[in-house]
Amino acid sequence: MDTDISVVFLTALTGAMRAVAVAEEERPAPLALLWPLTVRTGGVRTGGERGAVGNYLTMVRLRLPCAGPLPLRRLAALSRQLEAGRVERRMRTSRALMRRAPLPMSLGTLRLLMRPRHASLTGTYFPAALPQPALGEARLDGALGLGAPLPGQLCHLTLLRYRSECTLSVVHDTAFARGAELPELWLAALAELEAWSETLASDR
């Protein structure tokens, strides 16, 4: 299945949060998540912003379809939310707000979006396109990305891809009792998604 890594990451996260709800004897329900997006344009040499110093991030609010029992349907639902045209429209809207709206309006909109009651989780996928650094004869063969939950949020999950490997980190509030279980639950949900995908491929 040719699927974007970020969609697979979020699908497994959806399965993990569904498992948390089931373990807590709660009915799984859609869960809001903040998803950072860059609004940078092309390279600096061509008049764009890629590589320039500054904050060019915006947040979009996604809904994790935790109520869905089937992994492939959860995958399809998240793929629709992250469809390229839809994401591009959100980026253009954010750029217009940053450039043209009065500062109090743009800051107020950002603060409203990032309130914990609007999204209890933040998820980040970061592909680190960096050369392999070396310190003397030692070479870096792995990396870990760490995010911080916004005040009042349950947790921040980061999937960092460095070279050919991905590493998941979870930073959670101590009030989230099952936060420490998320890596294991995420791996289990990822394995379940892979099994369903292989079954679908073999049936074709």
N, C-alpha and C positions, 0 to 999 in steps of 0.2 A: 504494500500500500504506500503510495507516494504522498506523504502527509508532512506538513511543516512541523518541525520539532516543537515549536511553541504550542501548537494545537495538541500534540501528543502530551506534552507537559501538563497542560490544563485539563485534558481529559483524565489523566491519571490523578490529578489533584481533585477533580470532581468525584472520582470513585473513592478516594481517601476520605473526603469530607462526608460522603454518603455513609461510609463505614463508621465514621465517628458518630453520626446521628443514630445509626442502628445500634451501636454499642451503648449509647445513652438512652436507648428505648424511646427515641423520638422519631417522628415521621420525617423522612428526608424531604427537604424543600429546596427550591432554588436559592443560591447563596451569591451575594454580590461580592465582586472582587475588583480592586483597582489594578489597572494594567498600564504601566508607563510606555509611552511612545515617543520617539524622537521626532521633532518637527524640523530638523536640519534640512537644508537644501544641498545641492551638489558641492564639489570640492572648492576649497578656498581660492585656488588659482583661477577658477572659472567664475568667480564672483559669488560662490555659494558659501555655506557655513560649515561644511564637513571638515572636522579637524580644528575649527576655531574654538577659542576659549569662551566659556559661558554656559548657561543652563538653557538647553533647547528641548527640554522634556515637557510633555503634557501627560495627563492621566485620562484614561477612558474607563468607564464602568462596564464590566462584563457580568453576565449572570451565569454562574456555574449550574448546569442542569442536574443537580443532585437527586431530584425526584425520579429521574429516568433510570430504570433498572438495567438497561442494556448498554454496554460500553460503546458499541458502534453508533448508537443513536445519540449518545452524549457527544461523541466525536463529531458527528454531523452537525449538531446544534452549535457547538463551539466553532466549527469551520465556517458556518454562516456568519457568526458574529465577527470573525476575523477575516472575512472575505476582503480581498485587496481593495476593491472599489469602495467598500464601506469604510475601511480604515483610512483610505486616502481622503475621503470626504471629512472625516473627523479631524484629520491632521490639518486640512485646509481651514476648517472652522476655527481650530485652536490658533493657527497662525494669524488669522484675521483678528481674532480677539486680542492676541498679544500685541499686534501692531497698531490697531485702530481704535480699540476701546479705551476709554479713560482708565487710568491706572487703578482707581478705587473699584471700578466695575470688574476689571479682569482679576484683581486680587480677591475680591469678594466671591467671584465665581469659583476660583480655585479653592478657596477656603470651604465653600459650600460643598464642592465635590469631594473634598478629602475628609469630611466629617465621618467619624467611625460609624455613625448610624446609617450612613449611605453605603458603606462597604466595610465589612469586618476583617477582610484580608487584603494583602497586596501580593501580587505575584510578578516576578521579573524573569525574563529569559534574556541572557546576555551572551552572544557569541563573541569570544575574545579573539579578534583577528590580530594577534601579535606574534612576532618572531619568537623563537625559543631563546629566552635570555640565558646568559651564562655568567657565573661569578667564579673567576679563575677556571678551574677544570670542572667545576660542578655546573650542571645544567638543570633548569627548572623542568620537571616532568609532570607537574600537576598544578592546579589552581583551584581556589575556593572563593566564591562570591558571597558576601554577607550583606544582607539588607537589614534595616531597622523598622519595626512596625511603627506606624503613625500613633500618636497618643490616643489611647482608647481602643486600638485595634487588637485583634487576637494574635495575629502573626504575620510575618513577611517570609515568603518563600522565594528563593533564587535558584534558578537552574543556569549554571555557567558552563558553556562549551569552550574547552581549550584544546586545540588540535583535534584529536579524534575521540575525546572523551567528554562526557557530561557529568557534572557534580551538582547534587542538590544540597542546599542548606536551608534550615528552618530556624528562624529566630522567633520565639513566641513569648507571650505574656505568661507569667506564672499562674494567672487566673484561668488560663486555658489548660485544664488538667490533662488533656490527651494530646497536647502539642508535641510532647516527646515521642509519641507513637506515629506521628505523621510520616517520617521517612519510611518506616516499615510498611505502613498502609499504602503509601504512594507506590512503592515497589510492587506490592501485591496487586494494586489496581493496574499498574503498567503491564504486569505479566498476564492479567486477565484480558486486557485489551489486545495484547499480542496473540493470545490463544484464540480469541474471537476472530481476529483478522486472518489468522492461518486457516481457521475453519471455513471462513467465507471464501478464501482463495482456493481451497481444495474442492469446494462445491461448484466452482465455476467450470 
